[in-house]
Amino acid sequence: MDEEQQPLKLNVGGMIFETLPDTLAKVPSSKLSRILIGSEPTIQQTGAREYFIDRDGSLFGYILDFLRTSELLLPSDFYDYDLLQKEFEFYELDPVSCTLETLQRKNKSEILEIRYIRKGSGAFFRVFGSSVETIYDLSSQITTQVEKTSFKPRVSVEKNNPTSAQKLSFHDLVFQCGSNPNGKGQQVNIYVQVLPEGRKILLSFNVLGILLDYLPKVGFCLQHTRSVHLQDGTVECYTFKRNMY
């Protein structure tokens, strides 16, 4: 085999792939094609016929399979469409991005689940979603604010600045509300505000009610509810679905 046709080794985010130059050249305008002529500064050459790409290796496998077969084949339970589209855009495989968006809207529904865990006079909320954009939007709409009041009279209230709900990953976020003593002679109140509501809410069931009322207004339909009984409490789960056209 001619040396120019020898396999290339690609390290993508720590995952190793090997492929032939002809595969990378399938889309001549792409970044992967340009590394063959040494004109792609965002991809680092680390050795003879070896390259490092600082991107998501778990998604790169789908991209490489597409270049090999000219078909975009995804598992039936695949839901990372938004992330995969961003990877296609990074590699400048733009026509594929359009195909991916069409496939996503044709075949998939968006799933969102609220988990509500009551603990004493407070509660924890965890929201899981199949859409990265929806989780991002919700995290910007939900803010919490901590206020500490002393049990002693004539002591001022200590207020922290409002903060957005914490994103644990691209697909879930968490926040809490309610009140509890902190063992230092203070009462800690955690208020939640859900935009476009302007009120700060302390009671967890009111926060849950606002979320359950808001989601149908943006196209989600409640599919089912269930309760999971744990040793330290009960988790109430509300699963929603939104069709993508």
C-alpha positions as CSV (number, residue, x, y, z in Angstrom):
1,M,0.0,0.0,0.0
2,D,1.3,3.5,-0.9
3,E,2.4,5.4,2.2
4,E,-0.1,8.2,1.5
5,Q,-2.9,5.6,1.7
6,Q,-1.7,4.1,5.1
7,P,-4.2,4.4,7.9
8,L,-4.3,7.5,10.0
9,K,-4.7,7.5,13.8
10,L,-7.0,10.1,15.4
11,N,-7.1,10.8,19.1
12,V,-10.5,12.5,19.6
13,G,-11.0,13.6,23.2
14,G,-8.9,10.6,24.4
15,M,-10.6,8.0,22.2
16,I,-8.5,6.5,19.5
17,F,-9.8,5.9,15.9
18,E,-8.0,4.6,12.9
19,T,-9.2,5.2,9.3
20,L,-8.0,5.6,5.8
21,P,-7.3,9.0,4.1
22,D,-9.9,8.4,1.5
23,T,-12.5,8.3,4.3
24,L,-11.5,11.7,5.6
25,A,-11.5,13.1,2.1
26,K,-15.2,12.2,1.5
27,V,-16.3,15.8,2.1
28,P,-13.5,17.9,0.5
29,S,-14.5,21.2,2.2
30,S,-14.4,19.7,5.7
31,K,-11.8,20.1,8.4
32,L,-11.1,16.4,8.4
33,S,-10.3,16.6,4.7
34,R,-8.0,19.6,5.2
35,I,-5.7,17.8,7.7
36,L,-4.6,15.6,4.8
37,I,-2.9,18.6,3.2
38,G,-1.8,20.1,6.5
39,S,-4.0,23.2,6.3
40,E,-6.2,22.8,9.4
41,P,-4.8,24.7,12.4
42,T,-7.6,23.5,14.8
43,I,-6.4,19.9,14.5
44,Q,-3.0,19.2,16.0
45,Q,-0.5,16.7,14.4
46,T,1.2,14.7,17.2
47,G,3.2,12.3,15.2
48,A,3.7,10.6,11.9
49,R,0.1,10.1,10.6
50,E,-1.3,10.8,14.1
51,Y,-3.6,13.7,15.1
52,F,-5.3,15.1,18.2
53,I,-8.7,16.6,18.1
54,D,-10.1,18.2,21.3
55,R,-13.7,17.2,20.8
56,D,-16.2,14.6,22.0
57,G,-14.9,11.2,21.1
58,S,-18.1,9.3,21.9
59,L,-19.9,11.3,19.1
60,F,-17.0,11.2,16.6
61,G,-17.7,7.5,16.0
62,Y,-21.1,8.4,14.3
63,I,-19.3,11.0,12.2
64,L,-16.7,8.6,11.0
65,D,-19.3,5.9,10.2
66,F,-21.1,8.5,8.2
67,L,-18.0,9.3,6.1
68,R,-17.4,5.5,5.6
69,T,-21.0,4.6,4.6
70,S,-22.6,7.9,3.5
71,E,-25.4,7.0,5.9
72,L,-26.2,8.5,9.2
73,L,-27.2,5.5,11.4
74,L,-28.1,6.2,15.0
75,P,-29.4,3.9,17.8
76,S,-33.1,3.9,18.4
77,D,-32.5,5.4,21.9
78,F,-30.2,8.2,20.7
79,Y,-31.1,11.6,22.0
80,D,-28.0,13.8,21.8
81,Y,-29.1,15.4,18.5
82,D,-28.1,18.9,19.6
83,L,-24.6,17.9,20.6
84,L,-24.1,15.7,17.5
85,Q,-25.2,18.6,15.3
86,K,-22.6,20.9,16.9
87,E,-19.9,18.3,16.2
88,F,-20.9,18.1,12.5
89,E,-20.8,21.9,12.4
90,F,-17.3,22.0,14.0
91,Y,-16.0,19.6,11.3
92,E,-17.8,21.8,8.7
93,L,-20.0,18.9,7.5
94,D,-22.9,21.4,7.0
95,P,-25.1,19.4,4.7
96,V,-25.1,16.6,7.2
97,S,-26.2,19.1,9.9
98,C,-29.3,19.9,7.9
99,T,-30.1,16.1,7.5
100,L,-29.6,15.6,11.2
101,E,-32.0,18.4,12.1
102,T,-34.6,17.0,9.8
103,L,-34.2,13.5,11.2
104,Q,-34.4,14.8,14.7
105,R,-37.7,16.6,14.1
106,K,-39.2,13.8,12.1
107,N,-38.5,10.9,14.3
108,K,-38.0,12.1,17.9
109,S,-40.0,13.5,20.7
110,E,-38.5,15.6,23.4
111,I,-38.8,14.1,26.9
112,L,-38.6,16.1,30.2
113,E,-39.0,14.7,33.7
114,I,-39.3,16.5,37.0
115,R,-38.3,14.7,40.2
116,Y,-39.6,16.2,43.4
117,I,-38.1,15.1,46.7
118,R,-39.6,16.5,49.9
119,K,-37.3,16.6,53.0
120,G,-38.7,18.1,56.2
121,S,-39.9,21.7,55.4
122,G,-37.8,21.8,52.2
123,A,-37.6,20.0,48.9
124,F,-35.2,19.2,46.1
125,F,-36.0,19.4,42.4
126,R,-34.1,17.6,39.7
127,V,-35.1,18.1,36.1
128,F,-33.9,15.7,33.3
129,G,-34.3,16.6,29.6
130,S,-33.4,15.0,26.3
131,S,-32.9,18.5,24.8
132,V,-29.8,20.5,25.7
133,E,-31.4,23.7,24.7
134,T,-34.5,23.2,26.9
135,I,-32.3,22.4,30.0
136,Y,-30.3,25.6,29.2
137,D,-33.4,27.7,28.9
138,L,-34.9,26.3,32.1
139,S,-31.7,26.9,34.0
140,S,-31.8,30.6,33.0
141,Q,-35.5,30.9,34.0
142,I,-35.1,29.3,37.5
143,T,-33.2,31.2,40.2
144,T,-32.8,30.6,43.9
145,Q,-32.0,33.1,46.7
146,V,-30.9,32.2,50.2
147,E,-31.9,34.4,53.1
148,K,-30.8,33.9,56.7
149,T,-32.7,35.3,59.6
150,S,-31.7,35.2,63.3
151,F,-34.0,33.8,66.0
152,K,-32.8,36.7,68.1
153,P,-34.7,40.0,67.8
154,R,-33.6,43.1,66.0
155,V,-31.0,41.3,63.9
156,S,-31.0,42.1,60.2
157,V,-31.7,39.6,57.4
158,E,-28.7,38.3,55.5
159,K,-29.5,37.9,51.8
160,N,-27.3,36.3,49.1
161,N,-27.6,37.3,45.4
162,P,-30.0,35.2,43.3
163,T,-28.3,32.3,41.4
164,S,-29.4,30.2,38.5
165,A,-30.4,26.5,38.9
166,Q,-27.3,24.3,38.9
167,K,-26.8,22.3,35.7
168,L,-25.3,18.9,36.6
169,S,-24.7,18.1,33.0
170,F,-26.0,19.0,29.5
171,H,-29.2,17.1,30.3
172,D,-30.1,17.8,33.9
173,L,-30.3,20.5,36.5
174,V,-31.1,20.7,40.2
175,F,-32.3,23.3,42.7
176,Q,-34.0,23.4,46.2
177,C,-36.3,25.5,48.2
178,G,-37.8,25.6,51.7
179,S,-36.6,26.5,55.2
180,N,-34.5,24.8,57.8
181,P,-32.4,25.9,60.9
182,N,-28.7,25.8,60.3
183,G,-27.6,25.1,63.9
184,K,-26.1,28.6,64.3
185,G,-29.2,30.3,65.7
186,Q,-30.4,31.1,62.2
187,Q,-33.3,30.1,59.9
188,V,-32.2,29.5,56.3
189,N,-34.9,30.2,53.8
190,I,-34.3,29.3,50.1
191,Y,-36.7,31.0,47.7
192,V,-37.3,30.1,44.1
193,Q,-38.3,32.3,41.3
194,V,-39.5,30.8,38.0
195,L,-39.7,33.3,35.1
196,P,-41.9,34.8,33.8
197,E,-43.4,34.6,37.4
198,G,-42.1,37.6,39.4
199,R,-42.7,36.1,42.9
200,K,-40.1,34.6,45.1
201,I,-41.6,31.3,46.4
202,L,-40.6,29.4,49.6
203,L,-43.2,26.6,49.6
204,S,-42.1,23.6,47.5
205,F,-45.6,22.5,46.4
206,N,-46.2,26.0,45.0
207,V,-43.0,25.8,43.0
208,L,-44.1,22.4,41.7
209,G,-47.4,23.8,40.7
210,I,-45.9,26.6,38.7
211,L,-43.6,24.1,36.8
212,L,-46.6,21.8,36.1
213,D,-48.6,24.7,34.9
214,Y,-45.8,26.2,32.8
215,L,-44.7,23.2,30.8
216,P,-48.0,22.6,28.9
217,K,-47.9,26.3,27.9
218,V,-44.7,25.6,25.9
219,G,-46.0,22.4,24.2
220,F,-45.3,19.7,26.7
221,C,-47.9,17.1,27.5
222,L,-47.9,15.2,30.8
223,Q,-47.5,11.5,30.0
224,H,-47.5,9.9,33.4
225,T,-46.6,10.3,37.1
226,R,-45.1,7.8,39.5
227,S,-43.8,7.7,43.1
228,V,-40.6,6.0,44.1
229,H,-40.3,5.2,47.8
230,L,-36.8,5.4,49.3
231,Q,-35.6,4.9,52.8
232,D,-35.3,8.6,53.5
233,G,-38.4,9.8,51.6
234,T,-40.6,9.7,48.5
235,V,-39.6,10.9,45.0
236,E,-42.5,12.1,42.9
237,C,-41.8,11.9,39.2
238,Y,-43.6,13.8,36.4
239,T,-42.8,12.8,32.8
240,F,-43.6,15.2,29.9
241,K,-43.3,14.8,26.2
242,R,-43.2,17.4,23.4
243,N,-43.5,16.4,19.7
244,M,-40.9,17.9,17.4
245,Y,-42.0,18.9,14.0
